[in-house]
Amino acid sequence: MKKVSSALHVFDSISALMRHHEQPAPLHPLVALIDYNNCKAAVADVGEKYSLDFYKISFKTKFSGQVKYGQHYYDFEEGGLAFLAPRQIVTVPAETSSYEGYVLFFHADLIRNYPLGNNIHKYGFFSYDVSEALFLSEKEKNVIASLFDAISRELDNNIDHFSQDVLVSQIELLLNYSNRYYNRQFITRKTVHDDLISKMNLYLAERFDNRKSPLSGIPSVQELADHLGVSPRYLTDMLKSLTGLSAQQQIHLHLIEKAKHILSHTSLSTAEIAYELGFEHPQSFNKLFRQKTNMTPLEFRQSFS
């Protein structure tokens, strides 16, 4: 580790990152794989804040210390996978001490002309907080390790007309396995997530009951995620895995249920109800209600007459 630095370093190429940390030049200009077992020096200086213009996948088989990601710290001691999308900021604190595993960097230009270039946004874990990293069983670690080994072997070959095709397919396979294991994690950590869902339901019920909606508007996914202490994308992926509904759909579900209660128990006009629920325009409330129930608010009220 080098001395602590508080400067923000922005790297627009993998080669620049390697030069900054006095690492060998990448074997491929758009991909780099570092084996921590063969490189005991850390990839980042302690205290360094950095932002990359390319993707990063960290596979820690064992780690002593913490990494700061945004406002949170994550303990990698148990090992696992963490993903970083371009232009996110990471800070490495002074207590970081040792790594075992790999880190893979790849530039968007590598996958730009492949289906993966259009589909990578579907791998939501690139938008997760580092505290929402993927924990792996020993069997899963072995699978992931074999994929990193395959990428390493391909990078050791001389670059030819097939190199990029092979590397992109290997990266896509790694991402697909990660998707599978994240879905498993949602299920195996169901008790934790059930508590999160209960907390979400309570918050939304209170949010629509305490008459703050006219002042603060309809709850957003970001607001809900902030209250629960998770990233918006993790919240949506977790909810879709366990309930079949996204975070936005959950918000709408609570909103419509509240609207139905008001329509059936009060004589408030639809405009007054819309305002009470946080809508700026009654037309927006009417449109959403009809979309979710196949009837207008007035038709729903009349069905109780």
C-alpha positions, 0 to 999 in steps of 0.5 A: 500500500502507498500513502493515503491520498484523498484525490479523485482519480478518473481513468478513461482507459485500462492502460492508464489505470495500470500505469498509475498503479505501476502494473504491467500493460494489459495484454488486451487494450480493452480487457485486463485481469489481475490475479491478486495471488500473483500481485500482492500490491493493492490495485488502488492506493489506500484512501484513494478515490477513483472513478473508472470509465469502464466496468470492473468485476471483483472476485474476492475469495478471501479479503481482510479489511473494508472497501468504502463505496459511496457512504458505506463500507463493505467487509469482504472477509467472506469473499464474493463478487462485487460489480462496478459500472463506469463512472461510479466512485469508490474509496479504498480506506487505510485499513485494507490489508490483503486480497485473494482473488481476481479483478477484471476490467473491461471497456464498453468498446469491447462489447459495443458491437455484440448483443451484450453491449445492448443487454448489459443494462439488464444485469442490474447488479452493476447498479447495486451498492457494494454492501449488496455484493454477491456471496458465494458458496464454495461450489459457486466460488469454484465455478466463478474461479474456473471462468476467471481462469478461462479468461486469463488463459485467453488473454495469455494467447496471442490476439487474433480474429477470434480473441474478442468473440471469445472474451465477450462470450466468456464475460457474458457467461460470467454475468449469466452465472452471477445472475443465477447466483444473485437469484439464489441469494434472494431466496436463501436470504429470504428471512432478511428480505422478508423483514425488508418487505415488511418494513417497506409495506409499513413505510408505504402505509404510513406514507399514504396515511399521514397526509404528507403526500400533498406536500411531498408527492407520490413516493419514488423508488429512490425515496423508498430505497433510501428509507430501506437502506438499499440501492434502488436497483437491488430493491427492484430486483429483490422484489421482482424475485420474491413478489413478482412486482417491481418497486414502482409496482409496489408503490402503485399497489399501495397507492391504488389500495389507498385510493379504493379505501378513500373512494369507498369510505368518503365523499371526497371528489376525485380531484381531492383524492388525487391531491391527497395521494400526492398527484399534481394533476387529477388526470394523472390519478384517473389515468393510473387508476384506470390502468390498474383497475380497468375502471375510472375512480367514479366507476369504482365508487358507483360499484359500491352504490 
